[in-house]
Amino acid sequence: MGTLIVSATLVLVVMGFSDHVLWLAAVALLFLYVRYGRTGESTSAAPSNGAPAGGSAGRTDTSYRAYRDRRDRQARWERRYRRERPLEARRQERQK
């Protein structure tokens, strides 16, 4: 997928010497690939722990690890928020 995007970008750049709108299209294509395309490839990649790519254990391990990372990141964020804004955190706790 990445090779296709790079080749399409190069074609747009070469064609863009006569029409500068194509340069903008090339930049937009690269932006969309970096923003959305790369994350899709990383989730479909085979796990590096040696489990088969089609096995359910590999997908469960990857999704649980991602879940655990998100949970830990959220907990760190909430602790930081409570530490930096104690009055606001207490007010939110009273409203619950």
C-alpha positions in Angstrom: 0.0 0.0 0.0 2.8 2.4 0.8 4.5 1.8 -2.5 1.3 2.6 -4.3 0.9 5.9 -2.4 4.5 6.9 -3.0 4.3 6.1 -6.7 1.0 8.0 -7.1 2.6 11.0 -5.3 5.6 10.9 -7.6 3.3 10.9 -10.6 1.3 13.8 -9.3 4.5 15.7 -8.6 5.8 15.1 -12.1 2.5 16.1 -13.7 2.4 19.1 -11.3 5.2 20.9 -13.2 2.5 22.2 -15.6 -0.4 22.4 -13.1 0.3 23.4 -9.5 -3.0 22.1 -8.3 -1.6 18.6 -8.7 1.2 19.5 -6.2 -1.5 20.2 -3.7 -3.2 16.9 -4.5 0.2 15.1 -3.9 0.6 16.8 -0.5 -3.0 16.0 0.4 -2.5 12.3 -0.6 0.7 12.1 1.6 -1.1 13.8 4.5 -4.0 11.4 4.3 -1.7 8.4 4.1 0.3 9.5 7.1 -2.8 10.4 9.1 -5.0 7.4 8.4 -3.2 4.9 6.2 -0.4 3.8 8.4 -2.5 3.0 11.4 -4.6 0.6 9.4 -1.5 -1.3 8.3 -0.2 -1.7 11.8 -3.4 -3.4 13.1 -3.4 -5.9 10.3 0.3 -6.9 10.7 1.2 -10.3 12.1 2.1 -10.3 15.8 5.8 -10.4 16.5 5.5 -12.9 19.4 5.6 -15.8 16.9 1.9 -16.6 17.1 0.2 -17.4 13.7 -1.4 -14.4 12.0 -4.7 -16.2 11.6 -4.9 -17.5 15.1 -7.4 -16.0 17.5 -4.7 -15.9 20.3 -2.6 -13.4 18.3 -5.6 -11.0 17.7 -6.7 -11.3 21.3 -3.2 -10.6 22.6 -2.8 -7.6 20.3 -6.2 -6.1 21.1 -5.8 -6.7 24.9 -2.4 -5.1 24.8 -3.8 -2.1 23.0 -6.7 -2.0 25.5 -4.2 -2.1 28.4 -2.1 0.6 26.9 -5.2 2.9 26.4 -6.3 2.1 30.0 -2.9 3.0 31.5 -2.6 6.1 29.4 -6.1 7.2 30.5 -5.3 6.5 34.2 -2.0 8.5 33.9 -4.0 11.4 32.3 -6.6 11.4 35.1 -3.9 11.3 37.8 -2.2 14.2 36.2 -5.4 16.1 35.8 -6.3 15.6 39.5 -2.8 16.7 40.6 -2.7 19.8 38.4 -6.3 20.9 39.1 -7.3 19.7 42.6 -10.3 22.1 43.0 -11.8 21.1 39.7 -11.3 17.4 40.4 -13.0 17.8 43.8 -15.9 19.6 42.2 -16.3 16.9 39.6 -16.2 14.2 42.3 -19.0 16.0 44.3 -21.2 16.1 41.2 -21.1 12.3 40.7 
